[in-house]
Amino acid sequence: MEIKSKIDDQHCGSKPKRIAFGIAPLGIISIGIVPMGVVSIGVVPMGVFSFGAVAMGIVNLSIVGMGIISSGITTMGVWEYSPKSLSSGHKHHSIYKHDNQSSVTEKMLFNNKKDAENMAEKLKCKGSHKMGDFWMPCESH
């Protein structure tokens, strides 16, 4: 006879629960250490909405956030809101050029290294660097 603890039923590798608490909980709403779910709250949360210390997901509110929309102290994403982004004047990875009262948006995240390096030439810098699954122009961020 096998005895399963309550913790064994709620971590990664198990069937997701509606609400999961603990270490590496998997659920629609996950709270704990390394939570994974649609809404994740805790230390190193991963999910669509991530809140915590090091967040990885689509929408992040955290100390260190990596995702499409990131808000926190140190953020990396397409749209960023942080003390760093406010001081540099950049809130996202695009450059806006105003020319004869029309605006053109230059894409700064690319699916491949070659496209990022082509943009680097336009920006008068060299090389490219990796940003998650994407590439960005110039050797450094």
Phi, psi and omega per residue, in radians:
M1 nan 2.255 -3.114
E2 -1.698 2.349 3.103
I3 -1.858 2.143 3.125
K4 -1.883 2.373 3.085
S5 -1.467 2.842 3.118
K6 -1.101 -0.595 3.134
I7 -1.135 -0.672 -3.134
D8 -1.053 -0.464 -3.093
D9 -1.457 -0.023 -3.027
Q10 -2.263 0.222 -3.131
H11 -1.829 3.058 -3.111
C12 -1.015 2.468 -3.064
G13 1.743 -0.251 3.107
S14 -1.802 3.002 3.110
K15 -1.202 2.318 -3.137
P16 -1.068 2.496 3.066
K17 -1.804 2.960 3.057
R18 -1.172 -0.860 3.097
I19 -2.255 2.174 -3.116
A20 -2.209 2.350 3.113
F21 -2.111 2.608 2.990
G22 2.242 -2.705 3.127
I23 -1.611 2.140 -3.099
A24 0.923 0.887 3.121
P25 -1.337 2.525 3.135
L26 -2.089 2.037 -3.129
G27 -2.935 3.071 3.084
I28 -1.132 -0.805 2.991
I29 -2.021 2.045 -3.078
S30 -2.054 2.262 3.138
I31 -2.264 2.195 3.098
G32 2.640 -2.627 3.114
I33 -1.687 2.169 -3.063
V34 0.958 0.972 3.097
P35 -1.359 2.494 3.116
M36 -2.250 2.132 3.133
G37 3.103 -3.004 3.110
V38 -1.159 -0.847 3.039
V39 -2.014 2.042 -3.082
S40 -2.109 2.232 -3.121
I41 -2.236 2.189 3.081
G42 2.615 -2.666 3.120
V43 -1.620 2.169 -3.079
V44 0.980 1.013 3.104
P45 -1.376 2.474 3.105
M46 -2.273 2.087 3.134
G47 3.078 -3.016 3.117
V48 -1.138 -0.888 3.045
F49 -1.948 2.043 -3.075
S50 -2.089 2.236 3.113
F51 -2.233 2.172 3.108
G52 2.765 -2.702 -3.065
A53 -1.300 -1.064 3.121
V54 -2.123 1.765 -3.031
A55 -1.782 2.398 3.069
M56 -2.287 2.008 -3.118
G57 3.106 -2.852 -3.131
I58 -1.399 -0.849 3.097
V59 -2.039 2.132 -3.069
N60 -2.157 2.327 2.951
L61 -2.210 1.826 -2.955
S62 -2.844 3.132 3.032
I63 -1.304 -0.867 3.067
V64 -2.147 1.893 -3.087
G65 -2.013 2.392 3.085
M66 -2.293 2.037 -3.133
G67 3.047 -2.888 -3.127
I68 -1.300 -0.866 3.090
I69 -2.020 2.000 -3.061
S70 -2.165 2.299 3.080
S71 -2.315 2.250 -3.140
G72 2.840 -2.750 -3.115
I73 -1.358 -0.993 3.107
T74 -2.067 1.970 -3.052
T75 -2.158 2.612 3.051
M76 -2.415 2.111 3.140
G77 3.111 -3.074 3.117
V78 -1.247 -0.811 3.040
W79 -1.996 2.198 -3.079
E80 -2.172 2.524 3.000
Y81 -2.401 1.897 -3.126
S82 -2.758 2.907 3.063
P83 -0.977 -0.632 3.125
K84 -1.147 -0.796 -3.113
S85 -1.201 -0.552 3.114
L86 -1.216 -0.701 -3.112
S87 -1.248 -0.544 -3.141
S88 -1.552 -0.209 -3.130
G89 1.422 0.091 -3.125
H90 -1.858 2.240 3.096
K91 -2.019 -0.062 -3.139
H92 -2.802 2.983 -3.086
H93 -1.628 1.009 3.025
S94 -2.466 2.701 3.064
I95 -2.005 2.298 3.095
Y96 -1.795 2.227 3.087
K97 -2.000 2.294 3.099
H98 -1.840 2.126 -3.074
D99 -2.427 2.012 3.137
N100 0.911 0.865 3.093
Q101 1.114 0.224 3.016
S102 -2.033 2.639 3.134
S103 -2.007 2.485 3.125
V104 -2.159 2.319 3.105
T105 -1.737 2.203 3.066
E106 -1.679 2.204 3.128
K107 -1.244 2.401 -3.123
M108 -2.064 -0.126 3.045
L109 -1.950 2.276 -3.079
F110 -2.237 2.692 3.126
N111 -1.356 -0.337 -3.122
N112 -2.436 2.794 -3.067
K113 -1.128 -0.694 -3.088
K114 -1.053 -0.796 3.126
D115 -1.106 -0.674 3.113
A116 -1.141 -0.689 3.122
E117 -1.217 -0.568 3.039
N118 -1.115 -0.711 3.089
M119 -1.170 -0.623 3.110
A120 -1.028 -0.685 3.094
E121 -1.075 -0.750 3.110
K122 -1.086 -0.631 -3.108
L123 -1.482 -0.036 -3.141
K124 1.107 0.735 2.993
C125 -2.273 3.037 -3.081
K126 -1.988 2.580 2.982
G127 1.330 -2.846 3.131
S128 -2.727 2.936 3.080
H129 -2.505 2.715 -3.090
K130 -1.438 2.421 3.061
M131 -2.325 1.620 -3.068
G132 1.126 -2.145 3.098
D133 -1.570 0.027 -3.047
F134 -1.974 3.022 3.078
W135 -2.100 2.526 3.090
M136 -2.195 2.627 3.136
P137 -1.211 2.758 3.115
C138 1.401 2.619 -3.079
E139 -1.125 -0.507 3.140
S140 -2.335 2.810 -3.089
H141 -1.159 nan nan
